[in-house]
Amino acid sequence: MLTIHMKNLLIAILTIIALLTVHFGVTAQTTTYEEETKGPELTIAPSILDLNVTKKQRLDEKITVQNNSSFPVPVHVEVHDYTLNREGNPDYSYDETDWSAKSWVQVKPKDLIIEAGEKRVVKLNIRIPKFAETGSHFVTIMFQPVMPEDFYIPSSTHIIPHIGAVVAFNVDVENTKLQSDFLEIQNIVSSDTLISQNDSVELDADVLNNDVFFHKVDRVISIKDIFGNEVSNIPLGNATLFPKKERILADSIKGDFGIGVFTAEYILREGEYAVSGTETFWVLPPLWVFPIIIIGIPILFIMLLKPKRVMKAIKALSKGDS
C-alpha cells in the first residue's frame, strides 16, 4: 500500500510530465505551422507598363521576375483581362469582345523554373490589331507559382501568392482630342453631418470618367467656414479612373477646424482641368461641454432676470462664510 506521502509525490511527478508534454507539444506544432505557411516569394519589375500605341503596331516589352525564396519555384505565366470595380479593387473577370486585349499579348516562356535568388526575363510580343478601338485597354500578366503536391505537408494551411504586372494600351491617344468634360463628380456623401470636434469626417465621392482613356487625377479637399474662408487644405494623393467607369473614392479627414458649419470642397485635378463637388457638415463641441451649457444657461438666465436677488444671495453667502 502507498503511503500518503508517496501518493502526493506520484501525483506531483505525473503533473510535471503532463505539463512538459503539453509545452513541447505546442512548441513543436507552432514551429511546424510556421514552416508550412511559408510559401514562394516573387517580385516583378516593372509592375506597370503604360504604353501609347497605334492600330496595327507591333512592339516587344519585357518583365523581370525574381525568386526571393530559398528554394526553386516553378512559375506559370498567363494573360488576364484587368479592370477596377466600383470600390477600386482589381477585377480579373472583365471580358468583353470589343474591349478585351488578352489576345494582343503573347508571353514567352509561359512556364519556367526560377532558382533561389535568380532573376528571369519574360518577353511580351505585342500586336495591336487594326480593329482596336480608340481608348485605354488593360491586361495583367499574372505570375502563378505552381508548387508540387508534396511541397506542403498534407492537410496544412498555406497560401500560394500570385503577382501580376498591369499593362495599359492607350490606342491612338496622341491623335485624339481630350473631352472638355470627361470627369464628373456625381455625388458626395458624408457618413455623418454632425460630428464632434475630435472626430473624423468620412467622405465618399462617386466619380465618373466619361472618357475612353484612363486618367490619373490629383485629389484635394478644401475645408471652408461659414464665411467662405479656407481653414484647411488637405491633399489626398492621386487616383486612377478607368474609362467609362464609376469609382467610389472613400476618404477620412481630420483637422482642427474649430466649431461651427463647414463646407468640404472635393477637387479632382488633371493638369489645368478640374472638377469639384461639396458637402456640408457641422462640428460640435466635445461632449463634456454640454452638461456645463445645460447647467450654466439657467443660472445665467436667472442672473439676468433677477440680478438684485442674485446679488443679495451672494452677499448672504459671503457673510455666512466670514
Buried (B, 14 or more C-beta within 10 A) or exposed (E): EEEEEEEEEEEEEEEEEEEEEEEEEEEEEEEEBEEBEBBBBBEBEEEEBEBBBBEEBEEEBEBEBBBEBEEEBBBBBBBBBBBBBEEBEEBBEBEEEEBBBBEBBEBEEEEBEBEEEBEBEBEBEBEBEEEBEBBBBBBBBBBBBEBEEEBBEEEEEEEEEBBBBBBBBBBBBEEBEEEEEBBBBEEBEBEEEEBBBEEBBBBBBBBBBEBBBBBEBBBBBBBBBEEEEEBBEBEBEBBBBBBBBBBBBEBEBEBEBEEEEBBBBBBBBBEEBEBBBEBEBEBBEEEEBEEEEEEEEEEEEEEEEEEEEBEEEEEEEEEEEE
